[in-house]
Each structure stands twice: as C-alpha cells, then as structure tokens.
Amino acid sequence: MNKVMYEKLGISSAVAEFSEKILEKLKPRFDEIDKIAEYNQAKVTLAMQKKRVCAECFAGSTGYGYNDRGRETLEEVYAECFNTEAALVRPQITCGTHALAIALSANLLPGDELLSPVGRPYDTLEEVIGIRESTCSLKEYGVSYRQVDLLPDGTFDYDNIKKAINEKTKLVTIQRSKGYQSRPSFSVKQIGELIKFVKEIKPEVICMVDNCYGEFVEIIEPSDVGADMIVGSLIKNPGGGLAPIGGYICGTQKCIDRCAYRLSAPGLGQEVGASLDTMRSLYQGFFMAPTVVAGALKGAIFAANLYETLGFKVVPNSTESRHDIIQAVELGSGEKMVAFCKGIQAAAPVDSYVTPEPYAMPGYNCDVVMAAGAFIQGSSIELSADGPIREPYTIFFQGGLTWYNAKLGIMMSLQKLLDGGFVTL
Ligand SMILES: *Cc1c(COP(=O)(O)O)cnc(C)c1O
C-alpha cells in the first residue's frame, strides 16, 4: 500500500517495509489457503442450491415459530454442508459453551461417563462438566468424567485411552482447537483416527467434536470422519462475522433430536423456536464464512512469521499446517502484551479510540488484557487478541473479517511494540 496511507494510519516506514519483506515469502501459503476457501465456498453454495434457499427463507418468524421455513432450510443447509443427518442451528443457542452444554446434557444420563481423550477441555466447559464445582453441572446430575492427557509430544495416549473406556463410557468429547492452551490443535485426519480407535473399542460410544474455531480451515470437517456430533458458535467461524448470535450442533438424527428436546422441551424439540430477524445474517454469514476464515488464517500466518522472525516463540510456528484460526505469541512480559493489544485495538473499525488495560476477570487468578473492536460484541471471528498477564506472557490472536484488516492489526501491534522500545527492526 502507498506510504501516505500508512502514514495516515500511524504505521512507520520501518514497520511497513519489514512487513512487506515477511509477506514476500508467504505467497505459496496464501495460495494454499485460497484453494481451500474456494473449495469451501463451493461446498456452501452447493448446499444452499440443493436445499433451494430462496428470499422467503429470510422472512423470519415470531412467537412459537411454527413452520419457520427459513429456520428449517438453514438447518438442512448446515446438515448438507457438514455431511450429517440433521442439524440444530438456532439464535436461541447463546454461545459455543451453551451449544456444547446442550449436546452433552442431552446425550448423557445419570450413571453415564464422559471421556475427554485430549486432556483438559476449554475453560468454560470445566463448570459444565463439573471439573470445577458448579451449580447444574453434569456432575451434579450424576454424570462422571474421565480425562486422558495428551502425551508430552502432543499426540494421543492410545494405551491409556483404551484403559479409560469402560462400560459407563457414553460420550467422548474431542476438542479440535487448542483454544487457549499450549497443546497443538488437531487436524481433521488426526481426529478421524482417534474416533476410529475409540469406535473399535466401543462402537456405540457417541463421539462429539468441539469444532469451535475450526470450521472451514480444512476442506473436510470432523463429521466427514466419523464424528456423531460437531458443535460450534456462530460468532466464530461459521457465522462469517454477520451472525449476531447463535450456535450449531450437526450430527446424527438421534443425537440432534435429543439436543432439540433439551434446548426447547421434551415433546417440542425442533418444531418451536422463532428465528425473529436473524435469518438473513445467518445465511449470509455462512455464505461468507469460507472467505472470512481464509482472511483470518492469512492474518495468523503473517503474525507467526513476523513475530518468529523477531525472535518470539509462536504457536503454531511459521511453517506448521493450520487446524484452527488461533495464533499464540509468547511475548515474555505483561508490558509487551499490553502494547500488542493496543495495536490490535487501534486497527479496529469499531472502538479504535479506546485503550486496552489489564483487569481482573471471573475465572482467572490474574489480570487479563483484551483487545476487540467488533461489530458483534465478543465476536472472535473479528480481529481480537487476549491473554492472561502471567507466565509465559502469551497473547492469543485471532480473526479479522478481512485479510487487509488483520494485516493492519498485526502491523499496528508491531508499531506499538516498536514505539515502546520492546523490539528493534
Ligand atoms: C470459544 C470456544 C468455546 C466456547 O465458546 P463461547 O462462545 O465462548 O461460549 C468452546 N470451545 C472452544 C475450543 C472454543 O474456542
């Protein structure tokens, strides 16, 4: 981009030149991402065509929401695209945690056991499961939990997984994305191998994948390799930045029926649930999602290469293949984390004038710093960064509705680190 515009944005020529040099090497990676996005765009378009999406689908409904054609068609589109028998896609699902809680509590009964063969689950699930004492947890309802940690190299501990599967094991939960941990994220292929292993030991076990941050990163989804349910949030990848709310569960008819009865009420299930005014953005967001995810991935890879070149540890590293949109950068100090976040915030289209400051947050034993300037509150498919201010002082960065805005955010983060005297170019 031209110098004058960078100057207007507050980007120095040192940062601009350094960034362009990093980008020169990334063309083959970006070409690969574009190919995946094109494939996924075709997959979404075909699903919409096959299910005959039409203007009436956007009308929405009120009250009970009986015979809501838009809602029913959208669920068919998700099921078609993700290759499952059924889908539950609703604005009444408030977030990813809620979708996961529905999927778990609908399919686990008292006396059943839940197994995580991939170590500790995402923070918010600890209370859903009852790993941390919590009102209305699965534990309170008599569902037990077992966990098998990953091996030190981040791979599956098959021996102990085999030992952990017993007569009570009803559901196996597999988290695709590392979330905010330091373990690797799993490829869909790896997840498929794990599911196959589990089903060989106990065929009737339900395999659920927490698909948050993973949708459209590859050309296949966990439901293509044997998952009975995949679960995610519409204010992450599949909402394409346009969905204002919602979550999805796609899977077997049997599992989804139970999820629907749990979400609304026994006997009502999928028949009720007004879509209000959300339908157009849920459809359009899903249509945009492959492109938006591609932009976010380019941003993550650009950040990894830029910060690795500057000597920081980055996870995934500059050359690793990607299985989700999250990029971790170990900055090594709280001041650097704050500077990084200030840059991300300054690049946002919304709330760019506010300054991120670390503060105490429920569920954390230390201050947390966050940057987000989003059209949809809390949306993390939009440009955002956060991290707890503690060792090893890692910032987690994700999203960006367009590649160009993600790029600007990363350049701006570098600018703030440079201005603070934390790096030299
Ligand atoms: C974001 C996320 C969740 C929870 O989603 P919320 O919408 O924040 O409730 C669960 N699992 C993973 C891996 C996530 O990334």
The ligand as an SDF file (V2000), in Angstrom:
LIG
                    3D

 15 15  0  0  0  0  0  0  0  0999 V2000
  -14.7950  -20.3330   22.0990 C   0  0  0  0  0  0  0  0  0  0  0  0
  -14.7130  -21.7520   22.4370 C   0  0  0  0  0  0  0  0  0  0  0  0
  -15.6810  -22.3750   23.2270 C   0  0  0  0  0  0  0  0  0  0  0  0
  -16.7940  -21.6340   23.8960 C   0  0  0  0  0  0  0  0  0  0  0  0
  -17.4790  -20.7660   23.0930 O   0  0  0  0  0  0  0  0  0  0  0  0
  -18.1610  -19.4460   23.6810 P   0  0  0  0  0  0  0  0  0  0  0  0
  -18.9400  -18.9600   22.5170 O   0  0  0  0  0  0  0  0  0  0  0  0
  -17.0730  -18.5230   24.0970 O   0  0  0  0  0  0  0  0  0  0  0  0
  -19.0200  -19.8720   24.8050 O   0  0  0  0  0  0  0  0  0  0  0  0
  -15.5440  -23.7260   23.4610 C   0  0  0  0  0  0  0  0  0  0  0  0
  -14.5120  -24.4190   22.9550 N   0  0  0  0  0  0  0  0  0  0  0  0
  -13.5670  -23.8550   22.1990 C   0  0  0  0  0  0  0  0  0  0  0  0
  -12.4380  -24.6810   21.6710 C   0  0  0  0  0  0  0  0  0  0  0  0
  -13.6360  -22.5020   21.9160 C   0  0  0  0  0  0  0  0  0  0  0  0
  -12.7000  -21.9440   21.1560 O   0  0  0  0  0  0  0  0  0  0  0  0
  1  2  1  0
  2  3  1  0
  2 14  2  0
  3  4  1  0
  3 10  2  0
  4  5  1  0
  5  6  1  0
  6  7  2  0
  6  8  1  0
  6  9  1  0
 10 11  1  0
 11 12  2  0
 12 13  1  0
 12 14  1  0
 14 15  1  0
M  END
$$$$
